[in-house]
Amino acid sequence: MPVDTGKQPWESRLREAGAHAEEDLRRVITYINDEVIPDVRRNGSVALRAAAAELARLAERIDGRGGAAIPPVRPPSTGEPRR
């Protein structure tokens, strides 16, 4: 009876799957380092200012000083602080 040479032992397939997973993980890390982190650094201060404004508004509503429903604050279009 001929032996099917197209099949690999499960250990070999597991090693191959691990190698592919490592390669995919390296690609994800490279993408995060090259694309995501620089964008977060550029826009981080704007996001923090918007979050701070929303937290201040929430605190006012909790304290009962908010009155009627308060419309959401739009973050500034530039990275410059609002005054």
C-alpha positions in Angstrom: 0.0 0.0 0.0 1.5 3.4 -1.0 2.2 6.0 1.7 0.5 9.4 1.2 3.5 11.8 1.1 1.3 14.8 0.9 0.4 14.6 4.6 2.6 16.0 7.3 2.8 14.9 10.9 0.8 17.1 13.3 4.0 18.4 14.9 5.3 19.7 11.6 1.9 21.4 10.9 1.9 22.9 14.3 5.4 24.3 13.8 4.3 25.8 10.5 1.2 27.3 12.0 3.4 28.8 14.8 5.8 30.3 12.2 2.8 31.9 10.3 1.4 33.3 13.6 4.8 34.8 14.5 5.0 36.4 11.0 1.5 37.8 11.3 2.3 39.1 14.8 5.4 40.9 13.5 3.3 42.5 10.7 0.7 43.7 13.3 3.4 45.1 15.5 5.0 46.9 12.6 1.7 48.4 11.5 0.9 49.6 15.1 4.4 51.1 15.4 4.4 52.8 12.0 0.7 53.8 11.6 -1.2 53.8 14.9 1.3 55.2 17.4 2.3 58.3 15.4 -1.4 59.1 14.8 -2.1 58.7 18.5 0.8 61.0 19.4 -0.4 63.6 17.0 -4.0 63.5 18.1 -3.6 62.5 21.7 -3.8 66.0 23.2 -7.0 66.7 21.3 -8.6 63.6 22.5 -7.6 64.3 26.1 -9.0 67.8 25.9 -12.3 66.5 24.6 -12.4 63.8 27.3 -11.7 66.5 30.0 -14.5 68.7 28.7 -17.0 65.8 28.7 -15.9 64.8 32.2 -16.4 68.4 33.4 -19.9 68.5 31.8 -20.7 65.1 33.5 -19.6 66.5 36.9 -21.8 69.5 36.4 -24.8 67.3 35.6 -24.1 65.1 38.6 -23.9 68.1 40.9 -27.2 69.4 39.5 -25.8 72.5 38.0 -26.2 71.3 34.4 -29.8 72.4 34.0 -31.3 71.1 30.7 -29.6 68.6 28.5 -26.2 69.7 27.5 -25.2 69.2 23.8 -22.0 67.3 23.3 -18.7 69.2 23.0 -17.0 68.9 19.6 -13.2 68.5 19.9 -11.2 71.3 18.3 -10.2 70.8 14.7 -6.5 71.6 15.4 -4.2 70.4 18.0 -4.1 73.9 19.6 -5.7 74.2 23.1 -9.0 76.0 23.3 -9.1 79.2 25.4 
